[in-house]
Amino acid sequence: MENEITVVDAKERSRYEAHDADGTLMGFVDYHLYPGRITFLHAETLPEFRGRGIAGTIATKSLDDARALGLQVSPACPFYQDFLEEHTEYADLVKGAAE
């Protein structure tokens, strides 16, 4: 990939954001943080950046962060629901998955 993608937790906006090397916003996922749990609400890749794996990069970073913080995940967003079905390495994070 030509452009480097940087994913940051923009806590003041309650969302993870992906930026290119120039700082241009490429995509984001909104979330709500609860004690012990994070709910991913809406993922969006800006039209000009679609098809480059931006949403998957954001999902990977946000789920890795959730794991590091000991948070359970509630995937309210259809993209996250599909991503978690495909990436079973994150199944242990999904609230109620082992129940």
TAJOJO-V555835 format. One record per residue. N is the residue number from 1. PHI is phi as a letter, one per 30 degrees, with the letter a starting at -180 (none if undefined). PSI is psi as a letter, one per 20 degrees, with the letter a starting at -180 (* if undefined). Layout:
BEGIN
((N:PHI:PSI) (N:PHI:PSI))
END
This chain:
BEGIN
((1:none:p) (2:d:g) (3:d:p) (4:d:p) (5:c:p) (6:c:p) (7:c:p) (8:b:q) (9:d:o) (10:d:m) (11:e:h) (12:d:i) (13:c:j) (14:h:l) (15:a:q) (16:c:p) (17:b:q) (18:c:p) (19:b:q) (20:d:a) (21:d:h) (22:d:i) (23:i:j) (24:d:p) (25:d:p) (26:c:h) (27:a:r) (28:a:r) (29:b:p) (30:d:q) (31:b:r) (32:b:p) (33:c:p) (34:c:r) (35:e:o) (36:i:j) (37:a:q) (38:b:p) (39:c:p) (40:c:o) (41:c:g) (42:a:p) (43:c:p) (44:b:p) (45:c:p) (46:d:q) (47:e:g) (48:d:i) (49:c:j) (50:d:q) (51:i:j) (52:c:j) (53:i:j) (54:d:g) (55:d:h) (56:d:h) (57:d:g) (58:d:g) (59:d:g) (60:e:g) (61:d:g) (62:d:h) (63:d:h) (64:d:g) (65:d:g) (66:e:g) (67:d:g) (68:d:h) (69:c:i) (70:i:k) (71:c:q) (72:d:q) (73:c:p) (74:c:o) (75:d:n) (76:d:h) (77:d:p) (78:e:h) (79:d:g) (80:d:h) (81:e:g) (82:d:g) (83:d:g) (84:d:h) (85:d:h) (86:d:h) (87:c:n) (88:d:i) (89:d:i) (90:c:j) (91:e:h) (92:d:i) (93:d:h) (94:d:p) (95:e:p) (96:i:i) (97:d:h) (98:c:j) (99:d:*))
END
